[in-house]
Amino acid sequence: MPMQNNVTVPRKVLIALAVYLTSLFAANTLGLKIMPFLFDSHLSVGVFSFPIVFLMTDVIGEIYGKKMAKLFVLAGFVSTALFIMFSFLSLAMPWSVDGAWVQEGYDQVFGISIRIAVASLAAFAIGEYQDVFSFFFFRAKIGKRLFWLRSTLSNIWSQFWDTVIFMVIAFAGVYSNETLVSIVVTWWLYKVVMGIFFTPLSYAGLWLLKDRNVK
């Protein structure tokens, strides 16, 4: 039988994927913590890691193309789905008496309801694919210049859908419509602003990856 050609994945792509997935898991777990913010509002600490998820697909798409960006999104979706599955499996297992001291906190942190789990997964999949789609849409319109503008525009669009889908699936009927709209707008704007602040990191990523440019 003829041997198949070996496929070599650049080391920098694997490192970028590690950064992408780590940022995703950090946002989904550490993001449970909220901190006080402006005008007596609250802000999830996930804003420090979640913008990196969307910016990373822009950077990878810019250097390696749309197909590679979609592979990153697929990897994130599969990883998130597996993490949720393992979380439910872990919660369903009985506790040993010696580990009971941490049971209450463990169950509270990882006891994500099915509704919120579905909301998170749906929002991630749709939001990230919208990010890839819109980034290359603006690239076709603007060209390869002004990466920061194309990334920001795609971030505004994709973060809107990510926020709306998650909040509606997770909290529709829990909060009033007025409160839900307020939360959606506030959280969306927070993530967009943090994405803009993180733009220099995108250029650092482009600089680190550009010598591995793949058409």
NORGIZI-V302491 format. One record per pair of residues at least 6 apart in sequence whose ideal C-beta (glycine too) atoms are under 7 Angstrom apart, sorted by the first residue. I is the first residue (numbers start at 1). J is the second residue. If there is no record, write none. Layout:
i=I j=J
i=I j=J
This chain:
i=10 j=212
i=12 j=208
i=12 j=209
i=12 j=212
i=13 j=64
i=16 j=56
i=16 j=60
i=16 j=209
i=17 j=72
i=17 j=75
i=19 j=56
i=20 j=53
i=20 j=56
i=20 j=72
i=20 j=76
i=21 j=75
i=21 j=76
i=21 j=79
i=23 j=49
i=23 j=52
i=23 j=53
i=24 j=53
i=24 j=76
i=24 j=80
i=25 j=83
i=26 j=49
i=27 j=46
i=27 j=49
i=27 j=50
i=27 j=53
i=28 j=80
i=28 j=120
i=30 j=45
i=30 j=46
i=31 j=44
i=31 j=45
i=31 j=46
i=31 j=50
i=32 j=109
i=33 j=45
i=34 j=42
i=34 j=43
i=34 j=44
i=35 j=42
i=35 j=43
i=35 j=45
i=36 j=42
i=37 j=43
i=41 j=186
i=43 j=190
i=47 j=190
i=47 j=191
i=47 j=194
i=50 j=191
i=51 j=191
i=51 j=194
i=51 j=195
i=51 j=198
i=52 j=198
i=54 j=131
i=54 j=155
i=54 j=158
i=54 j=159
i=54 j=195
i=55 j=151
i=55 j=195
i=55 j=198
i=55 j=201
i=55 j=202
i=56 j=72
i=57 j=69
i=57 j=72
i=57 j=73
i=57 j=128
i=57 j=131
i=57 j=132
i=58 j=135
i=58 j=151
i=58 j=154
i=58 j=202
i=59 j=202
i=59 j=205
i=59 j=206
i=59 j=209
i=60 j=68
i=60 j=69
i=60 j=72
i=61 j=69
i=61 j=132
i=61 j=135
i=61 j=136
i=62 j=147
i=62 j=206
i=63 j=206
i=63 j=209
i=63 j=210
i=63 j=212
i=63 j=213
i=64 j=214
i=65 j=214
i=66 j=132
i=66 j=136
i=69 j=132
i=70 j=132
i=73 j=128
i=73 j=129
i=73 j=132
i=76 j=124
i=76 j=128
i=77 j=124
i=77 j=125
i=80 j=121
i=80 j=124
i=81 j=121
i=84 j=117
i=84 j=121
i=87 j=110
i=87 j=112
i=90 j=110
i=91 j=107
i=91 j=110
i=91 j=111
i=95 j=103
i=115 j=169
i=115 j=170
i=116 j=170
i=118 j=169
i=119 j=166
i=119 j=169
i=119 j=170
i=120 j=166
i=122 j=165
i=122 j=169
i=123 j=162
i=123 j=165
i=123 j=166
i=126 j=161
i=126 j=165
i=127 j=158
i=127 j=159
i=127 j=161
i=127 j=162
i=127 j=165
i=128 j=158
i=130 j=157
i=130 j=158
i=130 j=161
i=131 j=154
i=131 j=158
i=134 j=153
i=134 j=154
i=134 j=157
i=134 j=158
i=135 j=150
i=135 j=151
i=135 j=154
i=138 j=150
i=138 j=153
i=138 j=154
i=139 j=150
i=142 j=149
i=142 j=150
i=147 j=206
i=148 j=199
i=151 j=199
i=151 j=202
i=152 j=196
i=155 j=192
i=155 j=195
i=156 j=192
i=159 j=188
i=159 j=191
i=159 j=192
i=159 j=195
i=160 j=188
i=163 j=184
i=163 j=187
i=163 j=188
i=163 j=191
i=164 j=184
i=167 j=180
i=167 j=183
i=167 j=184
i=171 j=180
i=172 j=180
i=175 j=183
